[in-house]
Amino acid sequence: DLPRLRAWKDEVVGKLTGGLGELAKRRKIQYVQGRGHFEGPNMLAVGGADGSRITFRHAILATGPSAATLPGIEASGRIMNSSAALKLEEIPETLLIVGGGYIGLELGSVYAALGSRVTVVELTGTLLPGADADLVRPLARRLEGTFAAIHLNTKVTSMKETGSGVRVTLDGEAVKDREQTFDRVLVSVGRKPNSANLGLDRTRVEVSPQGFVQVDRQLRTAEPSIFAIGDVVGQPMLAHKASHEGRTAVQAIAGRNVEFSPA
């Protein structure tokens, strides 16, 4: 019952976000909604319905990431990113997942459980690149029985949406059929930090070539008044890591002798 499942998912998301809103009210936090950009090291301009300028002694940048894309390939009705896949609009008969990281494997497992024949293409020689190989092996064995196919050391060289699906060309030594057609494609090749168009060029904040905001062990940027936490400062992109960084940044602003040093 896909509509019921989708409604349940939306209800869970609503409870989580609504709970955060109530927590903010109890903490007497002023909440302003809009698109913001720095006008200097101590001022933020906010557009939208609540458009205003906010002056501050300290700011914490926590803008998170967005889904990375393949060069020359844009999301469409049949080519999804992870956000579109979570909408669960339909269960495709065949689904290609480009990228064997945790997001792709999680969503692939969901769609496989709902009845899709799932194929995974991963550029490297292993699923979950960067994870402990001893942990990946039992998962890989399980997924081999769950997914229709897993192609490692394989890349997508072309992708074209047709009237009946998405025609994909695969390049890999173990791939028998280089051209295949899928009902839908999920592009899950990682996430990129949301650090562009924030006005950081009007501050001394430094950004790496990959777009990550550079911070010290107290999460302070090169601009003393601005701190940054979470996915925008680098891997791992995990919520509990961002929460720990947030506590560290606030304690540093309060003058405590702390640093973010996960062991």
Backbone hydrogen bonds in HBPLUS format (Angstrom, degrees):
<---DONOR---> <-ACCEPTOR-->    atom                        ^
c    i                          cat <-CA-CA->   ^        H-A-AA   ^      H-
h    n   atom  resd res      DA  || num        DHA   H-A  angle D-A-AA Bond
n    s   type  num  typ     dist DA aas  dist angle  dist       angle   num
A0005-LEU N   A0001-ASP O   3.01 MM   4  6.29 157.0  2.07 154.1 161.5     1
A0006-ARG N   A0002-LEU O   2.85 MM   4  6.04 165.3  1.87 160.5 163.9     2
A0007-ALA N   A0003-PRO O   2.95 MM   4  6.10 153.4  2.02 142.0 149.3     3
A0008-TRP N   A0004-ARG O   2.97 MM   4  6.19 153.9  2.04 145.0 151.8     4
A0009-LYS N   A0005-LEU O   2.97 MM   4  6.27 158.3  2.02 149.9 155.7     5
A0010-ASP N   A0006-ARG O   2.95 MM   4  6.21 160.7  1.98 149.2 154.1     6
A0011-GLU N   A0007-ALA O   2.92 MM   4  6.12 147.8  2.03 143.4 152.5     7
A0012-VAL N   A0008-TRP O   3.00 MM   4  6.31 154.7  2.07 150.4 156.3     8
A0013-VAL N   A0009-LYS O   3.06 MM   4  6.36 164.8  2.08 153.6 157.1     9
A0014-GLY N   A0010-ASP O   2.88 MM   4  6.03 157.2  1.93 144.8 151.7    10
A0015-LYS N   A0011-GLU O   2.97 MM   4  6.19 153.3  2.04 147.7 153.9    11
A0016-LEU N   A0012-VAL O   3.09 MM   4  6.36 158.4  2.14 149.6 155.2    12
A0017-THR N   A0013-VAL O   2.99 MM   4  6.23 174.1  2.00 159.9 160.7    13
A0018-GLY N   A0014-GLY O   2.80 MM   4  5.72 154.4  1.87 142.2 150.9    14
A0019-GLY N   A0015-LYS O   2.88 MM   4  5.84 149.0  1.98 138.0 146.0    15
A0020-LEU N   A0016-LEU O   3.21 MM   4  6.50 150.9  2.30 142.3 149.1    16
A0021-GLY N   A0017-THR O   3.06 MM   4  6.36 149.6  2.16 143.1 151.5    17
A0022-GLU N   A0018-GLY O   3.02 MM   4  6.35 155.7  2.08 150.2 155.5    18
A0023-LEU N   A0019-GLY O   3.00 MM   4  6.20 154.4  2.07 144.4 151.7    19
A0024-ALA N   A0020-LEU O   2.96 MM   4  6.19 152.6  2.04 145.7 152.5    20
A0025-LYS N   A0021-GLY O   3.09 MM   4  6.42 150.7  2.18 144.2 151.8    21
A0026-ARG N   A0022-GLU O   3.00 MM   4  6.30 161.7  2.03 151.4 155.7    22
A0027-ARG N   A0023-LEU O   3.02 MM   4  6.23 142.8  2.17 142.8 153.0    23
A0029-ILE N   A0024-ALA O   2.95 MM   5  5.27 171.6  1.96 156.3 156.9    24
A0028-LYS N   A0025-LYS O   2.91 MM   3  4.92 156.1  1.97 104.8 111.3    25
A0047-GLY N   A0035-ARG O   2.87 MM  12  5.20 174.1  1.88 142.4 142.8    26
A0037-HIS N   A0045-ALA O   2.94 MM   8  5.51 147.6  2.04 149.7 160.1    27
A0045-ALA N   A0037-HIS O   2.92 MM   8  5.51 168.4  1.93 160.9 157.0    28
A0038-PHE N   A0198-LEU O   2.74 MM 160  6.11 160.5  1.77 150.6 144.0    29
A0039-GLU N   A0043-MET O   2.94 MM   4  5.50 170.5  1.95 140.1 143.2    30
A0056-PHE N   A0042-ASN O   3.07 MM  14  5.19 154.3  2.14 127.4 131.5    31
A0044-LEU N   A0054-ILE O   2.79 MM  10  5.08 157.0  1.84 145.8 153.9    32
A0054-ILE N   A0044-LEU O   2.71 MM  10  5.08 168.4  1.73 156.2 159.8    33
A0046-VAL N   A0052-SER O   2.75 MM   6  5.25 169.2  1.76 170.6 169.3    34
A0052-SER N   A0046-VAL O   2.91 MM   6  5.25 140.4  2.06 134.7 147.1    35
A0051-GLY N   A0048-GLY O   3.07 MM   3  5.04 140.8  2.23 120.8 115.9    36
A0059-ALA N   A0225-SER O   2.89 MM 166  6.36 146.9  2.00 157.9 166.1    37
A0227-PHE N   A0059-ALA O   2.72 MM 168  6.03 168.7  1.73 161.2 165.1    38
A0061-LEU N   A0227-PHE O   2.71 MM 166  6.00 167.1  1.72 138.0 140.9    39
A0229-ILE N   A0061-LEU O   2.94 MM 168  6.31 156.5  1.99 167.5 168.5    40
A0194-ASN N   A0064-GLY O   2.85 MM 130  5.81 161.8  1.89 158.0 153.1    41
A0066-SER N   A0192-LYS O   2.84 MM 126  5.49 148.9  1.94 151.9 161.2    42
A0192-LYS N   A0066-SER O   2.80 MM 126  5.49 161.8  1.84 164.5 167.7    43
A0068-ALA N   A0190-GLY O   2.94 MM 122  5.50 168.8  1.96 135.2 134.7    44
A0073-ILE N   A0070-LEU O   3.06 MM   3  5.47 161.2  2.10 140.0 137.8    45
A0076-SER N   A0079-ILE O   2.86 MM   3  4.93 156.5  1.92 132.8 140.6    46
A0185-VAL N   A0078-ARG O   2.86 MM 107  6.25 161.1  1.90 163.9 166.0    47
A0080-MET N   A0185-VAL O   2.70 MM 105  6.04 166.0  1.72 171.5 171.6    48
A0187-VAL N   A0080-MET O   2.86 MM 107  6.14 166.9  1.88 171.8 167.4    49
A0085-ALA N   A0081-ASN O   3.02 MM   4  6.27 155.1  2.08 152.2 160.1    50
A0086-LEU N   A0082-SER O   3.09 MM   4  6.28 143.0  2.24 143.2 151.3    51
A0087-LYS N   A0084-ALA O   3.11 MM   3  5.39 152.7  2.18 104.7 113.1    52
A0088-LEU N   A0085-ALA O   3.27 MM   3  5.85 160.8  2.31 112.9 117.9    53
A0117-ARG N   A0093-GLU O   2.86 MM  24  6.07 164.9  1.88 141.1 145.8    54
A0184-ARG N   A0094-THR O   3.31 MM  90  6.71 148.5  2.42 149.1 158.1    55
A0095-LEU N   A0117-ARG O   2.99 MM  22  6.14 161.6  2.02 147.7 147.5    56
A0119-THR N   A0095-LEU O   2.88 MM  24  6.28 160.3  1.92 161.9 167.0    57
A0096-LEU N   A0184-ARG O   3.06 MM  88  6.50 161.9  2.09 150.4 154.3    58
A0186-LEU N   A0096-LEU O   2.75 MM  90  6.15 165.0  1.77 166.3 171.7    59
A0097-ILE N   A0119-THR O   2.73 MM  22  6.09 160.8  1.76 165.5 171.7    60
A0121-VAL N   A0097-ILE O   2.91 MM  24  6.25 160.3  1.95 169.8 170.9    61
A0098-VAL N   A0186-LEU O   2.88 MM  88  6.21 163.8  1.91 158.9 164.1    62
A0188-SER N   A0098-VAL O   2.86 MM  90  5.60 155.1  1.92 145.9 153.5    63
A0099-GLY N   A0121-VAL O   2.74 MM  22  5.77 156.0  1.80 161.4 169.7    64
A0128-LEU N   A0100-GLY O   2.83 MM  28  5.84 168.3  1.85 157.2 154.4    65
A0105-LEU N   A0101-GLY O   3.03 MM   4  6.21 162.8  2.06 155.5 160.8    66
A0106-GLU N   A0102-TYR O   2.94 MM   4  5.93 156.1  2.00 142.3 148.9    67
A0107-LEU N   A0103-ILE O   3.03 MM   4  6.21 177.1  2.03 156.0 156.9    68
A0108-GLY N   A0104-GLY O   2.79 MM   4  5.79 149.9  1.88 140.5 150.5    69
A0109-SER N   A0105-LEU O   2.92 MM   4  5.98 151.4  2.01 140.6 147.1    70
A0110-VAL N   A0106-GLU O   3.11 MM   4  6.47 150.6  2.20 145.1 153.0    71
A0111-TYR N   A0107-LEU O   2.98 MM   4  6.27 171.8  1.99 157.4 158.0    72
A0112-ALA N   A0108-GLY O   2.88 MM   4  5.98 152.9  1.95 145.1 153.4    73
A0113-ALA N   A0109-SER O   2.98 MM   4  6.09 153.7  2.05 140.6 147.4    74
A0114-LEU N   A0110-VAL O   3.06 MM   4  6.36 134.9  2.27 141.6 154.4    75
A0116-SER N   A0111-TYR O   2.92 MM   5  5.48 165.0  1.94 148.7 143.6    76
A0115-GLY N   A0112-ALA O   3.08 MM   3  5.13 157.5  2.13 101.6 108.6    77
A0148-ALA N   A0118-VAL O   2.74 MM  30  5.33 135.8  1.93 137.8 151.7    78
A0120-VAL N   A0149-ALA O   2.95 MM  29  6.34 157.7  2.00 145.9 151.4    79
A0151-HIS N   A0120-VAL O   2.77 MM  31  6.09 172.0  1.78 165.8 167.6    80
A0122-GLU N   A0151-HIS O   2.88 MM  29  6.20 166.8  1.89 166.8 166.7    81
A0154-THR N   A0122-GLU O   3.04 MM  32  5.77 177.0  2.05 140.1 140.3    82
A0153-ASN N   A0124-THR O   2.74 MM  29  4.81 164.8  1.76 138.9 134.8    83
A0131-ALA N   A0128-LEU O   3.03 MM   3  5.72 163.8  2.05 145.9 148.2    84
A0135-LEU N   A0132-ASP O   2.97 MM   3  5.43 140.5  2.13 110.4 121.5    85
A0136-VAL N   A0132-ASP O   3.05 MM   4  6.36 145.3  2.18 147.0 157.8    86
A0137-ARG N   A0133-ALA O   3.09 MM   4  6.18 158.5  2.14 154.2 156.3    87
A0140-ALA N   A0136-VAL O   2.79 MM   4  5.98 160.4  1.83 161.8 168.5    88
A0141-ARG N   A0137-ARG O   3.04 MM   4  6.30 157.6  2.09 153.4 158.7    89
A0142-ARG N   A0138-PRO O   3.12 MM   4  6.32 155.0  2.18 141.4 147.8    90
A0143-LEU N   A0139-LEU O   2.87 MM   4  6.15 161.8  1.90 156.5 161.6    91
A0144-GLU N   A0140-ALA O   2.95 MM   4  6.12 140.2  2.12 144.3 154.3    92
A0145-GLY N   A0142-ARG O   3.11 MM   3  5.56 141.6  2.26 106.7 116.5    93
A0146-THR N   A0143-LEU O   2.98 MM   3  4.67 137.3  2.16  91.5 104.6    94
A0147-PHE N   A0143-LEU O   2.79 MM   4  5.76 173.5  1.79 161.2 159.8    95
A0155-LYS N   A0171-ASP O   3.10 MM  16  5.32 158.4  2.15 132.0 136.5    96
A0171-ASP N   A0155-LYS O   2.84 MM  16  5.32 157.3  1.89 159.7 165.9    97
A0157-THR N   A0169-THR O   2.91 MM  12  5.59 154.9  1.98 150.9 158.1    98
A0169-THR N   A0158-SER O   3.01 MM  11  5.16 164.7  2.04 137.9 139.9    99
A0160-LYS N   A0167-ARG O   2.88 MM   7  5.22 160.3  1.92 149.1 155.9   100
A0167-ARG N   A0160-LYS O   2.76 MM   7  5.22 152.6  1.84 165.4 155.8   101
A0162-THR N   A0165-GLY O   2.68 MM   3  5.25 170.5  1.68 156.8 159.8   102
A0166-VAL N   A0182-PHE O   2.76 MM  16  5.29 153.8  1.83 153.5 162.7   103
A0182-PHE N   A0166-VAL O   3.00 MM  16  5.29 158.2  2.05 138.8 142.7   104
A0168-VAL N   A0180-GLN O   2.76 MM  12  5.42 174.8  1.76 172.1 172.8   105
A0180-GLN N   A0168-VAL O   2.93 MM  12  5.42 162.2  1.96 156.5 161.7   106
A0170-LEU N   A0178-ARG O   2.72 MM   8  4.92 160.5  1.76 144.2 150.7   107
A0175-VAL N   A0172-GLY O   3.18 MM   3  5.30 159.5  2.22 107.1 113.4   108
A0202-ARG N   A0199-GLY O   2.98 MM   3  5.61 163.8  2.01 117.2 122.5   109
A0203-THR N   A0200-LEU O   3.00 MM   3  5.25 156.9  2.06 112.3 114.9   110
A0214-GLN N   A0206-GLU O   2.92 MM   8  5.60 176.6  1.93 156.9 156.8   111
A0208-SER N   A0212-PHE O   2.79 MM   4  5.22 166.9  1.80 151.6 153.3   112
A0211-GLY N   A0208-SER O   2.81 MM   3  5.12 161.9  1.85 114.6 120.4   113
A0213-VAL N   A0232-VAL O   2.92 MM  19  6.10 161.3  1.95 156.4 157.9   114
A0216-ASP N   A0220-ARG O   2.98 MM   4  5.49 144.5  2.11 137.9 147.3   115
A0219-LEU N   A0216-ASP O   2.95 MM   3  5.13 158.2  2.00 114.5 117.3   116
A0260-PHE N   A0217-ARG O   2.58 MM  43  5.22 166.3  1.60 154.9 157.8   117
A0228-ALA N   A0219-LEU O   2.98 MM   9  5.72 152.6  2.06 154.9 163.6   118
A0221-THR N   A0226-ILE O   3.00 MM   5  5.91 168.8  2.02 155.4 156.9   119
A0226-ILE N   A0223-GLU O   2.90 MM   3  5.55 165.6  1.92 131.1 135.9   120
A0233-VAL N   A0230-GLY O   3.06 MM   3  5.89 165.1  2.08 123.1 127.7   121
A0234-GLY N   A0231-ASP O   3.20 MM   3  5.32 153.7  2.27 103.0 110.7   122
A0238-LEU N   A0236-PRO O   3.01 MM   2  5.67 127.1  2.29 107.2  91.8   123
A0242-ALA N   A0238-LEU O   3.16 MM   4  6.52 154.4  2.23 149.1 156.3   124
A0243-SER N   A0239-ALA O   2.92 MM   4  6.24 156.9  1.98 154.4 160.8   125
A0244-HIS N   A0240-HIS O   3.11 MM   4  6.23 158.4  2.15 139.2 144.4   126
A0245-GLU N   A0241-LYS O   2.99 MM   4  6.23 158.3  2.04 146.7 153.0   127
A0246-GLY N   A0242-ALA O   2.84 MM   4  6.08 150.8  1.92 146.9 155.5   128
A0247-ARG N   A0243-SER O   3.08 MM   4  6.42 157.9  2.13 150.7 154.7   129
A0248-THR N   A0244-HIS O   3.04 MM   4  6.31 159.1  2.09 148.0 154.1   130
A0249-ALA N   A0245-GLU O   2.85 MM   4  6.09 161.7  1.89 155.4 159.6   131
A0250-VAL N   A0246-GLY O   3.06 MM   4  6.26 164.4  2.08 151.5 155.1   132
A0251-GLN N   A0247-ARG O   2.99 MM   4  6.16 160.3  2.03 149.0 154.7   133
A0252-ALA N   A0248-THR O   2.92 MM   4  6.12 151.4  2.00 146.9 155.3   134
A0253-ILE N   A0249-ALA O   2.94 MM   4  6.22 156.3  1.99 149.4 155.6   135
A0254-ALA N   A0250-VAL O   3.00 MM   4  6.25 144.7  2.12 141.3 151.1   136
A0256-ARG N   A0251-GLN O   2.97 MM   5  5.48 160.9  2.01 158.3 152.0   137
A0255-GLY N   A0252-ALA O   2.96 MM   3  5.09 156.9  2.01 104.8 111.7   138
A0258-VAL N   A0256-ARG O   3.13 MM   2  5.78 122.9  2.47 107.1  91.5   139
